[in-house]
Amino acid sequence: MVSKIVFRLALIVGISAVAFAGANLLVSPAQSPISLNDGWEEIEIPITSLMGRQPGHSLDAFDTTIVLQDFEAAGVWTSSDLTVPGTPYWHSDAVPIGDPNTPAWWCGDAALPDNAVAPGGYADHQQQYLISPVLDLSGSSAPITLAFKARWKLETPGGEPAPYNLWDSWNLQKSSDGGATWTVVPEADLNLPYTGDCSYAWFDHCYEGCIPAWGGAAYANAYTVITANLDSYAGQSNVKFRFAMLSDPGFSTVDDTTMYGLIVDSIRVTNSASTVFSNDGSGGGFTVEAYPVAPIGDTWVYEDSTAPTGLTIPNQTWSWNAEHNGIASLSNALTSPAFTLPDTSLPGADPNAFQKLRLAYYVWCDLPDSDGDNDSALDDLYEVYISNDNGATWTRIAYDYAYDNGETHPDAGNSLNGWVRRGEGLTTGAATTLMDITAYGEQSVMLQFRLQTDCNNDGGVGSGLHVDYVHLVATRAFATDAATRNMVVPFPVTVGLPRTFSFEYVNEGSNNIGNALRYRQLYIKPDGTNQGTDTLKTATGTLATNEFVTVTNTWLPSVAGAHRIRIRSQYPGEQDPSNDTTYSPINVPLSGVFNAAVDVQPAGTYELAYHLRDYSVVLTNPRLIRFTPAADGVPAASADTMDINKVQVLWNWDPTDISSLPDGTGRCQLKFYDQGPDLYTPGDLLYTYEEEIDTNETVSPFHNDSLLFRWWTVDLSTVPELKRISGEFWVEVSALDSLDGSGLPGLLAFVTDNQDTLDQHSFTRRLDQPGAPILASPSRFCVEVTAVPTVWPDPVDDLTIVRDALTNDVILRWGAANRADAYKVYRSTDPNNLQQTLLTPTPIVGTSYTDVGALTAGDKFFYVVVGVNQ
């Protein structure tokens, strides 16, 4: 009896096809670096393009790349420092309103909404100081006291992240060196305790540690007198004090107009004999400051920048780099000149119009301090903005940062270690989306990249933010355009076994479609004829642009071999027939190394596949796959008895990696296990297979931009341990070689970023933690399994063993097994390897065997009898 089992570790494109019209044409500027140059053509997508197609991105039939700037000439992009000097708030004013003793010193902005206490309030992210003149206390003796009265209404405390217990706040500070350095007056020297000992506003302005301060609204309705002990400054001649008020980035007078800020008055400094200094709310030598005092500096440079990676960027020699330089609180911008975007107002009607405009660029974000303090808040990052009013106002399109080795990005990977292309960015709520700027079609716009750094470099200092090859992806679409895509035919596919498959009927046009979503389907057999009739069918639904409906159909294969399923939309008024038809396979012959057809197995033979599963992956760990044949469509009668005769693996090793190994080959291992005690643990080890495979068998599917299916095939038809498998079984696939101890990075194909931790078929065994449990695996598998009922002999289940005390012979006897015409006898000293020694190289016909003179004192043997047929 001959049957087979096929394992394929890769994405099988033949069962997940999409409509094949499309283009992605790179067009560089011809003259001015600001002119928009584009072109488009309709071509068939190469089969490699199918691998990276994302669900929901239907409007890619006419994609055009429009280069805004490749930075190979200096161009007219400009750089600037966005740090704006602060505007002082402190001033003498007639506040509180209605108080006969005005004026007083008010830390507030009269341009903000009025309230009952002051004509205005304060804004977010302010750092304001009222600074005294120098006080000469060289002739003063204790007690020396600073006294004043104050009232304030600031943001109410509550909800601050630990360890903070204040939001916006103020405190009193002192200096003994004329203001060169400042310390907060300690609470022990005050008559009124601070209302909090750790203000978030000070953290927001880059102060380290917990800063005590007053905040909230407990003293909003009337003045309270505050005194500070300055005895420690007796005899010093260069003393100053200041009032400091800081606000954080959120919630201020704009949000609550009753919050008026801080007011102080009746300021006195006295010693044991006299008044040293007094001020009643005006004049008196006070100075005011608002931070930042001046811009930090523009760090953008136009430079020859070579990427530390193998990624090829079109025309890459020069790029812009916002150098980090370890500077805190940078806000530096790289701004494009104004340019007019293509028309998006009449998609499908005007041949020069586009349906969609998306921004993309290349970036190397060497900012390792993305979250150096591990508080889940971004530290150093960059943002992308757009303006349609010549830079007067800016709208953020997206933001991004340097991903460390423990994170992934859905669009082209980690930019920390080298150049990547970014067509997607983060938005509010950390969601990742395409950078869609369709709404700005036919408008004059400007683009801007902003580097932002935090207060420190606790995560490290890199070379900065590098930007290159800024471009648009513009999509054309017809007014009426129905299409089909994403056909999925599940495994197993067997003659006589009904299969429910699906495809998506999608609206790729600008007009709504519905009420007549008509299509035809064909099942093309290996001989080229059609199984069934090409009848017109109707799906239900009304679809707006980009919407789709999933259509299901049931197919009963009638003949074995490679089939092609074809779905073709036939919507009335269709303007673009190029994307109507979805094939399986796509432009691939039904024979040869590129065959990706739906392979129908003969009756009684089944293929199982765990394909199109998305995970993150630890590449150096072996993968385990649990197969549950009955749950995946194999009839119970067949799933109860299966033979494993053949294994095929599609490795995704890069030939460069293989060639780097000493012998130019990679050692691979398969392990087969029986079903285990639960869904996450394999059972007994059934069989282990190892082999060296060479470069010719390990070419990556994407090597040199060609799709090469190179299947590694293992014949297991003579392995008795893999016969008559019943129910579930497990397979472990691993590579045993490594490069510099790091493992072969391309062990399995098509690793993606999404996670499905609820899947109960793929698992990872941690080699770096011996004895650690087997966890749900984070890698993508595509595995085909063929299984059939067999006519192999029943197990020998009545074996008896007798020892001859005179001769030390071991005598084995058993009953005849059904369908067995001979037997093999094994002996072992290891209970974990019961077939250690074959005693009968030629199977014996009888039902007994004598192991002559086998035993000596202390021996312990295990015996196995296996029935075979010829």
Salt bridges, closest charged atoms under 4 A:
ASP38 OD2 - ARG476 NH2 3.15
ASP60 OD2 - ARG53 NH1 3.55
ASP63 OD1 - ARG358 NH2 3.49
ASP93 OD2 - HIS91 NE2 2.95
ASP204 OD2 - HIS125 ND1 2.49
ASP204 OD2 - HIS205 NE2 3.84
ASP280 OD1 - ARG268 NH1 2.96
ASP380 OD2 - HIS324 NE2 3.05
GLU383 OE2 - ARG396 NH1 2.84
ASP400 OD2 - HIS409 NE2 3.68
ASP400 OD2 - ARG422 NE 2.66
GLU504 OE1 - ARG485 NE 2.47
ASP534 OD2 - ARG568 NH2 3.94
ASP614 OD1 - ARG780 NH2 1.93
GLU690 OE1 - ARG667 NE 2.90
GLU692 OE2 - ARG667 NH1 3.54
GLU728 OE2 - ARG626 NH1 3.14
GLU732 OE1 - ARG765 NE 3.13
ASP759 OD1 - ARG613 NH1 2.41
ASP759 OD1 - HIS761 ND1 3.77
ASP768 OD2 - ARG766 NH2 2.67
GLU784 OE2 - ARG8 NH1 3.27
ASP794 OD1 - ARG724 NH2 3.39
ASP794 OD1 - ARG819 NH2 3.02
ASP851 OD2 - ARG827 NH1 2.73
